[in-house]
Amino acid sequence: MRPFTLFLFSLLSHLTLQAQSDTLYVNDTHNLVLIFPEPITRAVTGHPHYQFGYDKDTPERLGLLQGHAGADSNLLVLTEDGLAYSFALAYRERLQEGHRFVKVGESIGTVEPEKPLDSLFQNPMPSLGSDTPQYRKASAYFLERNRSALKSKRKDGIILSLRDMAYYGKETYIVMDIENRSDIDFEVDFVQVFKTHGNPRKKSSYQKLAMEPLYKYLTPGLVKVGQKQRFIYVLPKFTVGNSEKLVVELREKRGSRHIRLHWH
């Protein structure tokens, strides 16, 4: 059984459903402040368009939620008393509320006390560069999800697509694919992911940071004519702010073809 299927099955089996999901409306210019009855221990969103910030080192009751225009999603929050809260997420240009005190009665159930909260999540991923079953299984799961591309860039008959960005544990799984619609096989020299800040025309304020993957899954060496190959980079968890962009660069090994894809 796939890791995320196991995760959902484990979660549902330990929750006693008591309420329907509520919808939180957010945007990218204001924080929606959520204040829970007890400190937050875990929180995950279903799509990278939505970010929920909370103190992971010293659990507190307060969390900050933002989101970008795009598909609706959901938020799952676990608190120290074992209660779980589930909310639907949707983008709105105008917020209906700036803060919200979440009540105990809004929880969807409890986690059995004999099961630690960490049991609902995979064990922390191992050290840099390790080829582990956890990375492979999670990568295989995300690779099979059929998602519309977040962004694609075509040049010289080569299409580079950013298919998905998924948060899992302390990592971000970036799903990409390369499609060759040219008349010549494409030999991959490198695929590099960067995060940029500012305007490249203003060199004094522009920053470009290379993001080294913890793990690569099914990275192609050669994409033949008419073929498409999908692969995954696992990176330390990150978010892309309002003034930031994610950049993926693809370069041909023995040739001049070079593609640069920008996303935010």
Residue frames relative to the residue before (quaternion, step in Angstrom):
aa qw qx qy qz dx dy dz
M 1.0000 0.0000 0.0000 0.0000 0.00 0.00 0.00
R 0.5151 -0.6757 0.4271 0.3094 3.59 -0.86 0.93
P 0.6485 -0.5689 0.3315 0.3820 3.61 -1.08 0.70
F 0.7101 0.4439 -0.2893 0.4637 3.61 0.83 -0.89
T 0.5818 0.5396 -0.3806 0.4749 3.59 1.16 -0.50
L 0.6323 0.5202 -0.3197 0.4768 3.57 1.02 -0.82
F 0.6360 0.5398 -0.3274 0.4438 3.55 0.99 -0.89
L 0.6992 0.4679 -0.2794 0.4627 3.57 0.79 -1.01
F 0.6381 0.5221 -0.3283 0.4610 3.58 1.00 -0.84
S 0.6550 0.5132 -0.3101 0.4598 3.57 0.96 -0.90
L 0.6607 0.5120 -0.3109 0.4524 3.55 0.93 -0.90
L 0.6992 0.4770 -0.2853 0.4496 3.56 0.77 -1.02
S 0.6567 0.5200 -0.3198 0.4429 3.57 1.03 -0.71
H 0.7231 0.4079 -0.2457 0.5004 3.59 1.20 -0.41
L 0.6416 0.5028 -0.3310 0.4753 3.58 1.26 0.08
T 0.2308 -0.7165 0.6388 0.1593 3.56 -1.12 0.75
L 0.3326 -0.7803 0.4905 0.1997 3.58 -0.30 1.25
Q 0.0259 -0.8255 0.5625 -0.0374 3.55 -0.77 1.10
A 0.8119 0.1097 -0.0383 0.5721 3.61 1.18 -0.36
Q 0.5018 -0.6294 0.4977 0.3232 3.54 -1.25 0.41
S 0.5944 -0.5590 0.4343 0.3816 3.58 -1.22 0.48
D 0.2829 -0.7265 0.6037 0.1661 3.53 -1.10 0.84
T 0.3882 -0.7210 0.5224 0.2381 3.59 -1.20 0.48
L 0.1612 -0.7583 0.6271 0.0761 3.55 -0.96 0.98
Y 0.2090 -0.7786 0.5825 0.1039 3.57 -0.88 0.99
V 0.0010 0.8165 -0.5722 0.0775 3.55 -0.73 1.13
N 0.0990 -0.7606 0.6299 0.1224 3.54 -1.37 0.15
D 0.6038 -0.6045 0.3978 0.3344 3.56 -1.29 -0.01
T 0.6385 0.5188 -0.3384 0.4567 3.60 1.22 0.25
H 0.7697 0.2391 -0.1434 0.5742 3.60 1.22 -0.34
N 0.4016 -0.6650 0.5685 0.2707 3.54 -1.27 0.50
L 0.2224 -0.6985 0.6568 0.1767 3.52 -1.14 0.71
V 0.2331 -0.7980 0.5464 0.1018 3.57 -0.50 1.22
L 0.0855 -0.7840 0.6145 0.0219 3.56 -0.76 1.09
I 0.0802 -0.7925 0.6045 0.0068 3.57 -0.78 1.07
F 0.1958 -0.8168 0.5394 0.0600 3.54 -0.49 1.28
P 0.6345 -0.5504 0.3746 0.3925 3.61 -1.18 0.42
E 0.7844 0.1469 -0.0645 0.5991 3.59 1.15 -0.69
P 0.6665 -0.5144 0.3458 0.4141 3.64 -1.18 0.43
I 0.4775 -0.6740 0.5031 0.2541 3.53 -1.16 0.80
T 0.1607 -0.8028 0.5679 0.0847 3.57 -0.89 0.91
R 0.7888 0.0126 0.0037 0.6144 3.58 1.13 -0.64
A 0.0877 0.7773 -0.6213 0.0453 3.56 -1.16 0.61
V 0.0174 0.7904 -0.6116 0.0298 3.57 -0.97 0.86
T 0.2208 -0.7346 0.6240 0.1488 3.55 -1.18 0.69
G 0.5222 -0.6860 0.4242 0.2770 3.54 -1.14 0.62
H 0.7910 0.1764 -0.0953 0.5781 3.61 1.21 -0.24
P 0.5379 -0.6593 0.4196 0.3162 3.63 -0.98 0.80
H 0.5000 0.6307 -0.4461 0.3914 3.64 1.20 -0.08
Y 0.7431 0.3390 -0.1886 0.5452 3.59 1.21 -0.44
Q 0.0755 -0.7938 0.6032 0.0148 3.55 -0.93 0.95
F 0.0985 -0.7707 0.6285 0.0356 3.53 -0.98 0.96
G 0.1322 -0.8219 0.5528 0.0381 3.56 -0.49 1.21
Y 0.1433 0.7632 -0.6202 0.1111 3.54 -1.00 0.89
D 0.5760 -0.6044 0.4273 0.3469 3.58 -1.23 0.45
K 0.2210 -0.8088 0.5350 0.1037 3.58 -0.43 1.22
D 0.6579 0.5186 -0.3104 0.4493 3.59 1.18 -0.49
T 0.7790 0.0911 -0.0341 0.6195 3.57 0.97 -0.88
P 0.3200 -0.7936 0.4776 0.1993 3.60 -0.02 1.27
E 0.0195 -0.7790 0.6260 -0.0292 3.53 -0.99 0.99
R 0.6172 -0.5817 0.3972 0.3506 3.55 -1.29 0.33
L 0.6948 0.5162 -0.2559 0.4305 3.58 1.17 -0.56
G 0.0098 0.7748 -0.6321 0.0110 3.55 -1.10 0.83
L 0.2768 -0.7616 0.5688 0.1406 3.58 -1.17 0.66
L 0.1177 -0.8186 0.5621 0.0091 3.56 -0.74 1.11
Q 0.0405 0.7681 -0.6375 0.0439 3.55 -1.03 0.95
G 0.0284 -0.8090 0.5865 0.0265 3.57 -1.24 0.32
H 0.3480 -0.7150 0.5734 0.1973 3.52 -1.31 0.48
A 0.6422 -0.5234 0.3894 0.4024 3.56 -1.22 0.47
G 0.4418 0.6648 -0.5084 0.3232 3.55 -0.95 0.89
A 0.8023 -0.2738 0.2069 0.4883 3.52 -1.23 -0.49
D 0.5242 -0.5934 0.5046 0.3442 3.56 -1.22 0.54
S 0.0970 -0.7967 0.5951 0.0399 3.57 -1.19 0.48
N 0.3642 -0.7135 0.5386 0.2612 3.55 -1.19 -0.53
L 0.2499 -0.7473 0.6023 0.1276 3.54 -1.34 0.40
L 0.0898 -0.7681 0.6327 0.0393 3.54 -0.98 0.94
V 0.0344 -0.7986 0.6002 -0.0283 3.58 -0.80 1.05
L 0.1240 -0.7615 0.6329 0.0656 3.56 -1.02 0.90
T 0.1844 -0.7937 0.5731 0.0873 3.58 -0.98 0.84
E 0.7283 -0.4876 0.2764 0.3942 3.56 -1.28 0.43
D 0.6761 0.4959 -0.3015 0.4539 3.59 1.09 -0.58
G 0.6107 -0.5987 0.3370 0.3937 3.60 1.27 0.20
L 0.5282 0.6329 -0.4178 0.3819 3.59 1.24 0.06
A 0.2275 -0.7572 0.5995 0.1243 3.55 -1.17 0.67
Y 0.1277 -0.7790 0.6124 0.0425 3.56 -1.06 0.87
S 0.0837 -0.8004 0.5934 0.0174 3.56 -0.93 0.92
F 0.0138 -0.7991 0.6001 -0.0338 3.56 -0.88 1.00
A 0.3750 -0.6513 0.6015 0.2709 3.54 -1.20 0.58
L 0.2176 -0.7806 0.5770 0.1019 3.59 -1.11 0.76
A 0.0574 0.7838 -0.6155 0.0599 3.55 -1.00 0.87
Y 0.4298 -0.6978 0.5177 0.2459 3.55 -1.15 0.72
R 0.0487 0.7628 -0.6437 0.0379 3.56 -1.08 0.85
E 0.5119 -0.6514 0.4622 0.3164 3.58 -0.97 0.81
R 0.7670 0.2198 -0.1263 0.5894 3.58 1.09 -0.72
L 0.3598 -0.7476 0.5211 0.2003 3.56 -0.82 1.02
Q 0.4194 -0.6927 0.5286 0.2548 3.54 -1.09 0.72
E 0.7933 0.0388 -0.0025 0.6076 3.57 1.18 -0.56
G 0.3699 -0.7397 0.5221 0.2082 3.57 -1.13 0.63
H 0.7905 0.0686 -0.0506 0.6065 3.56 1.22 -0.38
R 0.0701 -0.7962 0.6005 0.0238 3.53 -1.23 0.43
F 0.2565 -0.7260 0.6193 0.1539 3.54 -0.97 0.93
V 0.2573 -0.7819 0.5533 0.1276 3.57 -0.48 1.22
K 0.2808 -0.7794 0.5422 0.1406 3.57 -0.83 1.01
V 0.6366 -0.5377 0.3936 0.3882 3.54 -1.21 0.56
G 0.6459 0.5533 -0.3164 0.4202 3.57 1.02 -0.76
E 0.6218 0.5463 -0.3443 0.4432 3.60 1.24 -0.25
S 0.4769 0.6688 -0.4495 0.3510 3.59 1.23 -0.11
I 0.4112 -0.7154 0.5092 0.2445 3.56 -1.16 0.59
G 0.7950 -0.2031 0.1224 0.5584 3.57 1.24 -0.02
T 0.4644 -0.6682 0.5145 0.2705 3.52 -1.35 -0.11
V 0.3804 -0.6626 0.5901 0.2609 3.50 -1.32 0.47
E 0.5300 -0.6438 0.4405 0.3325 3.59 -0.84 0.95
P 0.5159 -0.6963 0.3990 0.2997 3.60 -0.73 1.02
E 0.6477 0.5239 -0.3426 0.4344 3.61 1.06 -0.60
K 0.6597 0.4445 -0.3041 0.5242 3.59 1.30 -0.23
P 0.3439 -0.7391 0.5284 0.2372 3.63 -0.48 1.06
L 0.6291 -0.5583 0.3837 0.3811 3.56 -1.17 0.61
D 0.6146 0.5731 -0.3533 0.4111 3.58 1.04 -0.73
S 0.5813 0.5968 -0.3858 0.3964 3.60 1.16 -0.44
L 0.6152 0.5458 -0.3552 0.4444 3.59 1.21 -0.33
F 0.7251 0.3444 -0.2029 0.5607 3.55 1.28 -0.30
Q 0.5886 -0.5663 0.4304 0.3842 3.54 -1.17 0.51
N 0.6010 -0.5316 0.4402 0.4030 3.56 -1.21 0.46
P 0.6355 -0.5355 0.3681 0.4171 3.60 -1.07 0.60
M 0.5198 -0.6513 0.4576 0.3103 3.53 -1.00 0.86
P 0.5384 -0.6671 0.4125 0.3080 3.57 -1.03 0.75
S 0.7852 -0.4031 0.2374 0.4058 3.50 -1.41 0.04
L 0.7590 -0.4246 0.2804 0.4062 3.49 -1.39 0.39
G 0.8554 0.1998 -0.1456 0.4551 3.52 -0.99 0.91
S 0.4860 0.6805 -0.4408 0.3264 3.60 1.20 -0.08
D 0.2748 -0.7174 0.6158 0.1753 3.56 -1.07 0.83
T 0.0917 0.8443 -0.5107 0.1339 3.54 -0.01 1.30
P 0.6302 -0.5282 0.3983 0.4065 3.59 -1.21 0.37
Q 0.6156 0.5600 -0.3576 0.4237 3.60 1.03 -0.74
Y 0.6740 0.4805 -0.2948 0.4774 3.57 0.88 -0.94
R 0.6786 0.5060 -0.3048 0.4365 3.57 0.85 -0.96
K 0.6875 0.4861 -0.2970 0.4504 3.59 0.87 -0.91
A 0.6602 0.4909 -0.3124 0.4749 3.57 0.94 -0.85
S 0.6419 0.5222 -0.3234 0.4591 3.58 1.00 -0.81
A 0.6462 0.5186 -0.3214 0.4585 3.57 0.95 -0.85
Y 0.6314 0.5330 -0.3337 0.4538 3.58 1.01 -0.76
F 0.7106 0.4532 -0.2719 0.4645 3.59 0.76 -1.03
L 0.6113 0.5677 -0.3538 0.4230 3.57 1.09 -0.64
E 0.6949 0.4916 -0.2685 0.4508 3.58 1.09 -0.71
R 0.5477 0.6139 -0.4146 0.3891 3.59 1.18 -0.30
N 0.2952 -0.7675 0.5479 0.1536 3.55 -0.84 1.00
R 0.1137 0.8072 -0.5617 0.1411 3.56 -0.05 1.32
S 0.5048 -0.6113 0.5085 0.3360 3.56 -1.14 0.64
A 0.5735 -0.6221 0.4094 0.3412 3.57 -1.01 0.82
L 0.4450 -0.6687 0.5284 0.2749 3.55 -1.02 0.82
K 0.7748 -0.1280 0.1117 0.6090 3.57 1.07 -0.78
S 0.0660 -0.7804 0.6208 0.0348 3.58 -1.12 0.74
K 0.0906 -0.7728 0.6259 0.0532 3.56 -1.21 0.60
R 0.1221 -0.8007 0.5856 0.0336 3.55 -0.82 1.09
K 0.1453 0.7659 -0.6143 0.1220 3.54 -1.01 0.91
D 0.8561 0.0114 -0.0443 0.5148 3.56 -0.92 1.00
G 0.7169 -0.4677 0.2524 0.4512 3.57 1.03 0.79
I 0.6305 0.4895 -0.3322 0.5025 3.60 1.29 0.06
I 0.1400 -0.7899 0.5946 0.0537 3.57 -0.86 1.01
L 0.1094 -0.7657 0.6329 0.0341 3.54 -0.77 1.12
S 0.0398 -0.8226 0.5667 -0.0263 3.59 -0.70 1.11
L 0.2607 -0.6948 0.6478 0.1722 3.50 -1.19 0.77
R 0.2067 -0.8455 0.4856 0.0807 3.57 -0.22 1.30
D 0.8100 -0.0943 0.1463 0.5600 3.57 0.85 -0.92
M 0.0890 -0.7374 0.6630 0.0933 3.52 -1.34 0.48
A 0.0053 0.8262 -0.5595 0.0657 3.56 -0.49 1.19
Y 0.2973 -0.7381 0.5817 0.1689 3.55 -0.98 0.90
Y 0.1154 0.7727 -0.6169 0.0951 3.54 -0.95 0.92
G 0.8109 -0.0122 -0.0356 0.5840 3.55 -0.47 1.19
K 0.7625 -0.3159 0.2675 0.4972 3.56 -0.82 -1.04
E 0.6446 0.5201 -0.3112 0.4661 3.59 1.25 0.30
T 0.2689 -0.7002 0.6322 0.1946 3.51 -1.39 0.35
Y 0.2106 -0.7724 0.5912 0.0972 3.57 -0.79 1.07
I 0.1125 -0.7974 0.5923 0.0260 3.58 -0.58 1.19
V 0.1637 -0.7939 0.5829 0.0561 3.55 -0.62 1.19
M 0.0207 0.7994 -0.5965 0.0690 3.58 -0.75 1.10
D 0.0420 -0.7801 0.6152 0.1062 3.54 -1.29 0.18
I 0.2557 -0.7286 0.6206 0.1364 3.51 -1.33 0.54
E 0.0684 -0.7919 0.6068 0.0084 3.56 -0.79 1.06
N 0.2238 -0.7871 0.5665 0.0975 3.55 -0.88 1.01
R 0.0155 0.7968 -0.6010 0.0604 3.57 -0.43 1.28
S 0.4761 0.6557 -0.4478 0.3779 3.57 1.22 0.39
D 0.5750 -0.5848 0.4427 0.3624 3.56 -1.29 -0.20
I 0.7004 0.4047 -0.2382 0.5375 3.58 1.33 0.06
D 0.5284 -0.6149 0.4817 0.3327 3.57 -1.02 0.82
F 0.2757 -0.7644 0.5646 0.1447 3.57 -1.09 0.77
E 0.1455 -0.7800 0.6059 0.0568 3.57 -0.62 1.16
V 0.3486 -0.7771 0.4950 0.1721 3.54 -0.60 1.20
D 0.2732 -0.7326 0.6036 0.1561 3.53 -0.91 1.00
F 0.7571 -0.2484 0.1738 0.5787 3.58 0.81 -1.00
V 0.1654 -0.6961 0.6815 0.1534 3.49 -1.44 0.34
Q 0.0057 -0.8203 0.5693 -0.0542 3.57 -0.57 1.17
V 0.2319 -0.7661 0.5882 0.1153 3.55 -1.01 0.92
F 0.0579 -0.7885 0.6123 -0.0039 3.55 -0.98 0.96
K 0.1895 -0.7088 0.6519 0.1916 3.51 -1.36 0.25
T 0.1258 -0.8141 0.5656 0.0392 3.56 -0.73 1.08
H 0.1480 -0.7689 0.6183 0.0670 3.52 -1.25 0.59
G 0.8002 0.2697 -0.2106 0.4925 3.55 -0.87 0.96
N 0.6112 -0.5515 0.4462 0.3509 3.51 -1.41 -0.16
P 0.4385 -0.7200 0.4632 0.2736 3.63 -0.65 1.05
R 0.6021 0.5638 -0.3644 0.4322 3.60 1.18 -0.38
K 0.7022 0.3558 -0.2407 0.5678 3.56 1.27 -0.39
K 0.2347 -0.8448 0.4654 0.1206 3.53 0.28 1.34
S 0.6152 0.5828 -0.3583 0.3917 3.59 1.04 -0.66
S 0.7763 0.3184 -0.1697 0.5170 3.60 1.10 -0.66
Y 0.5716 0.6173 -0.3749 0.3895 3.60 1.28 -0.12
Q 0.0417 -0.7888 0.6133 -0.0068 3.56 -0.96 0.95
K 0.0595 -0.7794 0.6236 0.0107 3.54 -1.05 0.84
L 0.0651 -0.8304 0.5522 -0.0346 3.54 -0.40 1.29
A 0.3379 -0.7292 0.5627 0.1936 3.57 -0.74 1.08
M 0.1944 -0.7807 0.5881 0.0834 3.56 -0.93 0.97
E 0.2282 -0.8118 0.5282 0.0999 3.53 -0.31 1.28
P 0.4095 -0.7339 0.4828 0.2461 3.62 -0.73 0.99
L 0.4648 -0.6450 0.5373 0.2816 3.51 -1.22 0.64
Y 0.7972 -0.0112 0.0775 0.5986 3.54 1.10 -0.74
K 0.1622 -0.7655 0.6164 0.0883 3.57 -1.13 0.74
Y 0.1335 -0.8048 0.5774 0.0332 3.56 -0.91 0.95
L 0.8630 -0.0520 -0.0226 0.5020 3.55 -0.75 1.20
T 0.2076 0.7864 -0.5542 0.1770 3.60 0.97 0.76
P 0.3890 -0.7597 0.4721 0.2206 3.60 -0.72 1.04
G 0.2973 -0.7251 0.5889 0.1973 3.52 -1.23 0.60
L 0.7891 0.0542 0.0002 0.6119 3.54 1.15 -0.73
V 0.1105 -0.7663 0.6311 0.0484 3.55 -0.88 1.02
K 0.2665 -0.8041 0.5136 0.1363 3.54 -0.33 1.26
V 0.6898 -0.4745 0.3555 0.4156 3.54 -1.30 0.39
G 0.8233 0.2151 -0.1817 0.4928 3.57 -0.89 1.00
Q 0.6357 0.5359 -0.3319 0.4456 3.60 1.25 -0.04
K 0.1677 -0.7342 0.6458 0.1254 3.52 -1.37 0.41
Q 0.0588 -0.8004 0.5965 0.0110 3.58 -0.88 0.93
R 0.1932 -0.7843 0.5855 0.0687 3.54 -0.84 1.09
F 0.0278 0.8024 -0.5920 0.0704 3.56 -1.02 0.82
I 0.3212 -0.7536 0.5528 0.1527 3.56 -1.31 0.25
Y 0.1508 -0.7135 0.6745 0.1150 3.50 -1.25 0.71
V 0.1986 -0.7527 0.6174 0.1129 3.57 -0.98 0.93
L 0.0391 -0.8170 0.5739 -0.0405 3.56 -0.61 1.20
P 0.5996 -0.5074 0.4414 0.4338 3.60 -1.20 0.30
K 0.6061 -0.6054 0.3678 0.3616 3.57 -0.95 0.87
F 0.0936 0.7820 -0.6070 0.1059 3.55 -0.96 0.95
T 0.2221 -0.7261 0.6253 0.1802 3.52 -1.36 0.19
V 0.3505 -0.7114 0.5692 0.2170 3.56 -1.27 0.42
G 0.3093 -0.7935 0.5032 0.1469 3.57 -0.49 1.25
N 0.7487 -0.4213 0.2835 0.4262 3.53 -1.35 0.10
S 0.7633 0.3397 -0.1875 0.5165 3.60 0.99 -0.79
E 0.6122 0.5504 -0.3380 0.4561 3.58 1.30 0.27
K 0.1450 -0.7634 0.6212 0.1010 3.54 -1.31 0.38
L 0.3463 -0.6722 0.6069 0.2448 3.51 -1.28 0.51
V 0.0850 -0.8006 0.5931 0.0080 3.58 -0.81 1.02
V 0.0860 -0.7694 0.6317 0.0395 3.56 -0.94 0.96
E 0.1005 -0.8021 0.5879 0.0288 3.58 -0.77 1.05
L 0.0990 -0.7776 0.6208 0.0091 3.54 -0.97 1.02
R 0.0137 -0.8110 0.5845 -0.0220 3.58 -0.80 1.00
E 0.4493 -0.6797 0.5219 0.2524 3.54 -1.13 0.79
K 0.5141 -0.6834 0.4328 0.2853 3.55 -1.00 0.88
R 0.7967 0.0576 -0.0198 0.6012 3.59 0.77 -0.99
G 0.6432 0.4429 -0.3415 0.5230 3.51 0.44 1.28
S 0.5486 -0.6505 0.4403 0.2863 3.54 -1.33 0.10
R 0.4805 0.6874 -0.4456 0.3133 3.61 1.21 -0.02
H 0.0560 0.7900 -0.5967 0.1291 3.52 -0.82 1.12
I 0.0558 -0.8041 0.5918 -0.0076 3.59 -0.76 1.05
R 0.0817 -0.7709 0.6309 0.0327 3.53 -1.05 0.87
L 0.1101 -0.8059 0.5816 0.0114 3.58 -0.60 1.21
H 0.1500 -0.7768 0.6084 0.0627 3.59 -0.91 1.01
W 0.0298 0.8057 -0.5907 0.0332 3.58 -0.96 0.86
H 0.3042 0.6879 -0.6461 0.1295 3.46 -1.30 0.74
